[in-house]
Amino acid sequence: MGNELLHYQALIIGFGKAGKNLAAYLATQGWRVALAEQSAEMYGGTCINIACIPTKSLVHSSEIGVPYPEAIAEKNRLTGFLRQRNLVALTASPQVTLYNGRASFVSPKQVQIHLSATGGTVRVEAERIFINTGAQPRLPALPGLRGNPRVFTSTTLMEQTTLPERLVILGGGFIGLEFASIYARFGAAVTVLETGPTFLPREDEDFAGAVRTVLDRKGIRIETRVQLLRVESSATADEVVYEDEHGQTQRVAASAILVATGREPVTAGLNLPAAGVVQDERGFISVNERLQTNVPHIWALGDVNGGPQFTYISLDDFRIVRDQLFGAGTRSTADRRFVASTVFITPPLAHVGLREKEARALGHDVKVATLPAAASVRAQILRQTEGLLKAVVEVGTDRILGCTLLCAEAGEIINVVQLAMQAGLPYTALRDHIYTHPSMAEVLNDLFAKV
């Protein structure tokens, strides 16, 4: 079987958001498509299996008081359902062939797939190749970390059916804080250790302070400016040893340690040099504005290309490639002027555009409006009154430069602001718009009235 060369018009490596949509679309155009995915547990990609969907399921369960083991079971049910739905949708087309196995380049147009089930190989040649292998948690070189059964990543922690009594999180970025919020609500004692000098350094100080207040009220302990030294293990627990901001050696006991210190591209085993594909200094695959690598018939889509690591960006990657192959060929990453994001702590933190300090640093003359989340009637009804809202508007043009929301349903409201910014509407459009009542979105009336 390994000596046979199979020919396809397209080979997609990785069953992620961009890859699955591209495979399905190419099939509707009559293309013969091969899709290689090394893990049957990853059909549909990172989002539905180990990232946004399972974590948001846990967020919801924690907020409504579901016990942790039941929340994990519900998460598993949901991801299993979505994984199977993705598999059925993809394999329904006779134009698509799914190979379960690890793909490795042997030349710019040929890839060898090491099949998981049989141990055999198949060799595939394709006119166009699309790499959609994603990213994975990065483990720092910390003594006592690797091979430790109490050390987890964001993927493996969600596989545990027993709630850790004491969870120590290495890294105070958005992934670490999301897990801190989730597990604290389930009842774990949570400590976050951040090596950086400040908490949420990209955020304006008022919002970083507001988020920290929210997390403090949940009993989450946050230490910044630490130097991680090692992990010491015993039969019953681990201790994370670190120097605090004053240079004093500290120890914190942990029944589980979550490593949330960044992500790295999944490229090991691809043998990219055989294809001549260039990677950047972080290992991500380098692409142009149309997601082509330096090898014109090879594209890199999704997290592996080093762009914003959101599933909706991966979906847009698919749209860019579709436009190249079947459209006007004008769509590119340069069209992404306003990309919104949400961190699903409770309440969620959502943002689009420029923060106040960023706008001022760029020389914009700005007006800034802030509003406590408690000003929203809907927030009062929901009894979720923690948080803060901020809008940044340019003087003279009335353009909305940015908006940050820490409040109930912030992830929904930010889409309204994003759409207004994309359409070039002045802030008065949101200030004077008629919203349903009582809704969280109508808080935009009050926020922009303060500009």
C-alpha positions in Angstrom: 0.0 0.0 0.0 2.9 2.3 0.8 4.2 2.1 -2.8 0.9 3.3 -4.4 0.7 7.0 -5.3 -2.8 8.4 -5.0 -3.6 11.6 -6.9 -5.9 14.4 -5.6 -6.6 17.9 -6.6 -6.3 19.0 -3.0 -4.8 17.6 0.2 -5.8 19.1 3.5 -3.7 18.2 6.5 -5.8 18.7 9.7 -9.5 18.4 10.4 -9.9 21.9 11.9 -12.4 24.7 11.2 -10.7 26.0 8.1 -9.8 22.6 6.8 -13.2 21.0 7.2 -15.0 23.9 5.5 -12.5 24.0 2.7 -12.8 20.2 2.1 -16.6 20.4 2.0 -16.6 23.3 -0.3 -14.1 21.9 -2.7 -16.1 18.7 -2.9 -19.2 20.7 -4.0 -17.0 22.1 -6.9 -16.2 18.5 -8.0 -12.7 18.4 -6.7 -11.2 15.1 -5.4 -10.1 15.9 -1.9 -7.9 14.0 0.6 -8.0 15.0 4.3 -5.5 13.7 6.8 -6.1 13.9 10.5 -3.9 12.1 13.0 -6.4 11.8 15.8 -10.0 10.6 15.7 -10.5 12.6 18.9 -9.9 15.9 16.9 -12.5 15.7 14.2 -13.7 19.3 13.8 -10.5 20.8 15.3 -9.3 22.4 18.4 -12.3 24.5 19.1 -15.0 21.9 19.5 -12.8 19.3 21.1 -10.4 20.9 23.5 -10.8 24.6 23.5 -13.7 27.0 23.1 -16.7 24.7 23.2 -15.7 22.4 26.1 -14.5 25.3 28.2 -17.7 27.3 27.6 -19.7 24.2 28.5 -17.8 24.2 31.8 -18.3 27.9 32.3 -22.1 27.5 31.9 -22.2 24.4 34.2 -20.2 26.3 36.9 -22.5 29.3 36.7 -25.6 27.2 37.2 -24.2 25.1 40.0 -23.7 21.7 38.2 -21.4 19.5 40.2 -18.0 19.1 38.6 -18.2 15.4 37.6 -21.5 16.0 36.0 -20.1 19.1 34.2 -17.3 17.0 32.8 -19.7 14.3 31.6 -21.9 17.0 29.9 -18.8 18.5 28.3 -17.8 15.0 27.0 -21.3 14.4 25.6 -21.3 17.7 23.8 -17.9 17.3 22.3 -18.6 13.7 21.3 -21.8 14.8 19.6 -20.1 17.6 17.7 -17.2 15.4 16.7 -19.5 12.8 15.2 -21.6 15.5 13.4 -18.4 16.8 11.8 -17.3 13.4 10.7 -20.7 12.6 9.2 -20.9 15.9 7.4 -17.4 15.5 5.9 -17.6 11.9 4.8 -21.1 12.3 3.3 -19.4 13.4 0.1 -17.9 10.8 -2.1 -15.4 13.4 -3.3 -13.7 13.5 0.1 -11.4 10.7 1.4 -10.5 10.9 5.1 -7.2 9.3 6.2 -6.6 8.8 9.9 -2.9 9.2 10.3 0.1 11.5 10.5 1.1 13.3 7.4 4.7 14.0 6.4 6.0 15.8 3.3 8.4 13.8 1.1 8.5 16.5 -1.6 6.6 19.8 -2.3 3.7 18.0 -3.9 3.9 14.6 -2.2 2.9 13.6 1.4 3.2 10.3 3.1 0.5 9.4 5.6 1.3 7.0 8.4 -2.1 5.3 9.1 -3.1 5.1 12.7 -5.2 1.9 12.4 -3.0 -0.4 10.4 0.5 1.0 10.8 0.8 1.2 7.1 1.4 4.2 4.8 -0.2 5.8 1.8 1.5 8.3 -0.5 -0.6 11.2 -1.7 0.2 13.6 -4.5 -1.9 16.8 -4.7 -2.0 19.9 -6.9 -2.7 22.1 -3.9 -1.9 21.4 -0.2 -3.5 23.1 2.8 -1.9 22.8 6.2 -4.4 23.2 9.1 -2.7 21.4 12.0 -3.4 24.0 14.7 -1.4 24.8 17.8 -0.9 23.2 21.2 0.1 24.2 24.8 3.8 24.9 25.2 5.6 23.5 28.3 8.4 25.6 29.8 11.7 24.1 30.8 10.9 23.9 34.5 12.4 21.2 36.7 9.8 18.7 37.9 7.2 19.6 35.3 7.6 17.0 32.5 6.4 13.5 33.2 4.6 14.7 36.3 1.1 13.1 36.6 -0.2 16.1 38.5 0.8 18.5 35.7 -1.8 19.3 33.1 -2.4 21.4 30.0 -5.7 23.1 29.1 -6.5 19.9 27.1 -5.7 17.3 29.7 -7.1 19.1 32.8 -10.6 18.9 31.3 -10.3 15.1 31.1 -10.1 14.8 34.9 -13.4 13.8 36.5 -12.3 14.7 40.0 -12.1 18.4 40.9 -8.6 19.3 42.2 -8.7 20.7 45.7 -5.8 23.1 45.1 -5.2 24.2 41.5 -2.0 26.2 40.7 -2.0 27.8 37.3 1.3 28.8 35.7 0.5 31.8 33.5 -1.8 34.8 34.0 -2.9 35.2 30.4 -6.4 34.7 29.1 -6.4 30.9 29.0 -5.1 30.8 32.6 -7.6 33.3 33.8 -10.5 31.5 32.1 -9.6 28.2 33.8 -9.0 30.1 37.1 -12.6 31.5 37.0 -14.1 28.1 36.0 -12.4 26.0 38.6 -12.8 28.5 41.4 -16.6 28.5 40.7 -16.6 24.7 41.0 -14.9 25.1 44.4 -11.2 24.6 43.9 -8.7 26.8 45.7 -6.9 28.6 42.8 -3.5 30.3 42.7 -2.3 32.0 39.5 1.5 32.6 39.1 2.4 35.1 36.4 6.1 35.8 35.6 5.3 39.2 34.0 5.5 42.4 36.0 1.9 43.4 35.7 -1.5 41.8 35.6 -3.1 41.9 32.1 -0.5 44.3 30.7 -2.3 44.9 27.4 -5.4 46.1 29.1 -6.0 49.7 30.4 -5.3 49.9 34.1 -8.9 50.5 35.0 -9.9 47.2 33.3 -7.0 45.2 34.6 -8.0 46.4 38.0 -11.7 45.6 37.4 -10.9 42.0 36.2 -8.6 41.5 39.2 -11.3 42.6 41.6 -13.7 40.2 40.0 -11.2 37.3 40.4 -10.3 38.3 43.9 -13.9 38.1 45.0 -13.9 34.5 43.7 -11.1 33.8 46.1 -8.5 33.5 43.3 -5.0 34.3 44.5 -2.9 36.1 41.8 0.9 36.6 42.1 2.8 38.7 39.5 6.5 39.2 38.9 7.3 35.7 40.1 10.3 33.6 39.0 9.3 29.9 38.7 12.1 27.7 40.1 10.9 24.1 40.2 8.1 21.7 41.1 8.7 19.3 44.0 6.6 16.2 44.3 5.5 14.0 47.1 3.2 11.0 47.4 0.2 13.2 48.1 0.8 16.6 46.5 3.2 18.8 44.6 4.7 22.1 45.6 5.5 24.9 43.1 8.6 26.7 44.3 9.1 30.3 43.1 10.6 33.6 44.0 8.0 36.4 44.7 8.4 40.0 43.6 10.5 40.7 46.6 13.0 37.9 45.9 11.7 35.7 48.7 11.4 32.0 48.1 7.8 30.8 48.3 6.0 27.5 48.0 2.4 26.8 47.1 0.8 23.3 47.4 -1.0 21.9 44.4 -3.1 18.8 43.8 -3.0 19.8 40.2 -0.8 22.2 38.1 -2.1 23.8 34.9 0.5 25.0 32.5 -0.9 28.0 30.6 2.3 29.7 29.4 1.5 30.0 25.7 1.0 27.9 22.6 3.2 26.6 19.8 2.4 25.3 16.3 1.7 21.7 15.6 4.4 21.1 12.9 6.5 18.2 14.4 6.6 15.3 12.0 5.3 17.4 9.0 8.9 17.4 7.6 8.3 20.9 6.2 11.9 21.2 4.9 11.1 18.5 2.3 8.4 20.8 0.9 10.7 23.9 1.2 8.1 25.6 3.5 9.5 28.4 5.6 8.7 28.9 9.3 9.2 32.0 11.4 11.3 32.3 14.5 8.6 30.9 16.7 8.0 27.9 14.5 4.7 29.1 12.9 4.4 28.7 9.2 5.0 32.0 7.4 2.3 33.1 5.0 1.4 36.1 3.0 -1.9 38.1 3.1 -3.6 35.3 1.1 -2.3 32.6 3.4 0.1 31.2 0.9 3.5 29.9 2.1 6.7 30.6 0.2 5.7 27.6 -1.9 2.8 28.9 -4.0 0.7 25.7 -4.1 0.9 25.3 -0.3 -1.2 27.3 2.1 -1.3 27.4 5.9 -4.7 28.0 7.6 -5.7 28.5 11.2 -3.5 28.6 14.3 -0.5 27.1 12.6 0.1 30.2 10.6 0.7 32.4 13.7 -2.4 34.6 13.2 -5.0 35.4 15.9 -5.9 32.0 17.5 -9.6 32.2 17.2 -11.9 29.7 15.5 -13.7 32.5 13.7 -10.3 33.6 12.2 -9.8 30.1 10.9 -13.3 30.3 9.3 -12.2 33.5 7.7 -9.0 31.8 6.5 -11.2 29.4 4.6 -13.1 32.3 3.0 -9.8 33.9 1.9 -8.7 30.7 0.2 -12.2 30.1 -1.4 -12.1 33.6 -2.8 -8.6 32.9 -4.4 -9.7 29.7 -6.0 -13.3 30.6 -7.1 -13.9 34.3 -6.5 -12.3 37.6 -7.4 -9.1 36.9 -5.5 -9.2 40.2 -3.6 -10.0 39.0 -0.1 -7.0 38.9 2.3 -6.0 39.1 6.0 -5.7 42.9 5.5 -9.5 43.1 5.4 -9.6 42.2 9.1 -9.7 45.7 10.5 -11.8 45.0 13.6 -11.5 41.6 15.2 -13.4 41.2 18.5 -12.4 38.8 21.2 -14.0 37.5 24.4 -12.4 35.9 27.5 -15.1 33.8 29.2 -14.4 34.5 32.8 -17.5 35.4 34.8 -18.5 38.0 33.8 -16.9 37.8 30.4 -14.3 40.3 29.2 -14.8 41.4 25.5 -12.9 43.8 23.4 -12.7 45.3 19.9 -10.4 47.9 18.3 -8.0 50.1 20.3 -7.7 50.4 24.0 -7.6 53.9 25.5 -3.8 53.8 26.1 -3.2 52.4 22.6 -5.3 55.1 20.9 -3.5 57.8 22.8 -0.1 56.3 22.0 -1.0 56.4 18.3 -1.7 60.1 18.6 -5.5 60.0 18.5 -7.4 62.8 20.2 -10.0 60.8 22.0 -13.1 61.1 24.2 -13.6 58.2 26.7 -16.8 57.0 28.3 -17.0 54.5 31.1 -20.0 53.0 32.8 -20.4 50.5 35.7 -22.1 47.3 34.6 -24.5 47.8 37.5 -26.1 50.6 35.5 -27.7 48.0 33.2 -31.2 47.0 34.3 -30.7 43.6 32.6 -27.6 43.1 34.7 -29.6 43.9 37.8 -32.3 41.3 36.8 -29.6 38.7 36.2 -27.9 39.7 39.5 -24.7 40.0 37.6 -23.7 43.6 38.4 -19.9 43.2 38.6 -17.9 44.9 35.8 -17.1 47.9 33.8 -17.8 49.2 30.2 -15.6 51.6 28.2 -15.8 53.2 24.8 -13.1 55.2 23.0 -14.2 57.7 20.4 -12.1 60.0 18.2 -12.7 63.7 18.6 -13.8 65.4 15.4 -14.8 62.3 13.4 -17.0 60.6 16.1 -15.4 57.3 15.0 -15.5 54.5 17.5 -11.9 53.5 17.9 -12.5 50.8 20.5 -14.7 49.3 23.1 -14.0 47.0 26.1 -16.8 45.4 28.1 -16.6 43.5 31.4 -20.2 42.5 32.0 -22.8 39.9 31.6 -23.2 38.9 27.9 -20.3 41.0 26.9 -19.4 38.4 24.2 -22.7 39.1 22.5 -22.8 42.9 22.9 -19.3 43.4 21.5 -20.5 42.0 18.1 -22.9 45.0 17.9 -20.0 47.4 18.4 -17.8 45.5 16.0 -20.4 45.7 13.3 -20.9 49.4 13.8 -17.1 50.0 13.6 -16.9 47.8 10.4 -19.7 49.8 8.8 -18.0 53.1 9.7 -21.0 54.3 11.8 -20.4 57.2 14.3 -20.8 56.5 18.0 -24.1 58.3 17.9 -25.6 55.4 15.9 -25.2 53.2 18.9 -26.1 55.9 21.4 -29.5 56.6 19.6 -30.3 53.0 18.4 -33.6 51.4 19.6 -32.7 48.2 21.4 -35.1 45.6 22.9 -35.8 46.1 26.6 -34.7 44.8 29.0 -31.6 43.6 27.3 -27.8 43.9 27.9 -27.3 45.5 24.5 -29.3 48.5 25.4 -26.5 49.5 27.9 -24.8 50.9 24.8 -27.4 53.7 24.8 -26.1 54.7 28.2 -22.4 54.1 27.6 -22.2 56.1 24.4 -24.4 58.9 25.9 -21.5 59.6 28.2 -19.1 60.3 25.3 
